[in-house]
Amino acid sequence: MSLKWIDVLDIAIELDETHPEVDPKTVNFVDLHNWVLALDEFDDDPDHSGEKILEAIQMAWIEEQE
């Protein structure tokens, strides 16, 4: 399975498993963008993300931890 920017929930789950020690509320968008790109399953154009997508991923990650 490859992840695309639209796979917000799946990306959030992967980030939670990859970075369990991180509080997603404190992650800046630059780090979040880089961490998404570093996911093994991620396969999409790095330039196709934006603030809205990153915010949606961050919110899903916060919900995943709760």
N, C-alpha and C positions, 0 to 999 in steps of 0.2 A: 504494500500500500504506500502510495506517495502522498505527502501532504502538500496542499496548496494554501494560499493565503485565506481562501474562503473556509477552510477547515478549522474554524476558530476553536471549537471545543476540543477537537483532537489535538491541536497544537498546545492548548492549555494543559491538557492531561500529560502530554509528553514533557512539557516544561516542568510540571509539578514533579514528575518522576526523575527528571534530569537534575533539577535544582531544588531538592526537598528542604534545604536549609534556608531558602530565600523567601522573604516576605514579598509577595508580588506587589503589594501596595507601595513598596519603596523602590521599585525598579524603574529606571528611566527608559524612555523609548529607544534610545541609541543601543543600550545593552539588550533590551528586549528584542529589537530587530536582529542584532548579531546572534543572540541565543537561538532565535527561530531559524536563522540561516544555518546554524551549526547542527541542528537536529538531523540525525541520520536519515530519517524518513522524508525530510523536506526537499521538495523538488519543484520550485517555482521561480519566476523571475524576481530577483531581489528588489528591483525597482518598482514592482507592482504593489508595494505596501504603502500605507499612508497612516496618518495619525488616527483616523477612524478605525482602521483594521487593527492597529496596535492597541488602541484603547479597548476594542472588543476582546482581543486576546487577553489583555491584562484583567479585564472584568471577569472573563470566564475562568481565568486562573485563580482569582480571588474566590470566586464561588466554589471552585473545585477544592480549595483548601478548607472551606467552611463546612 
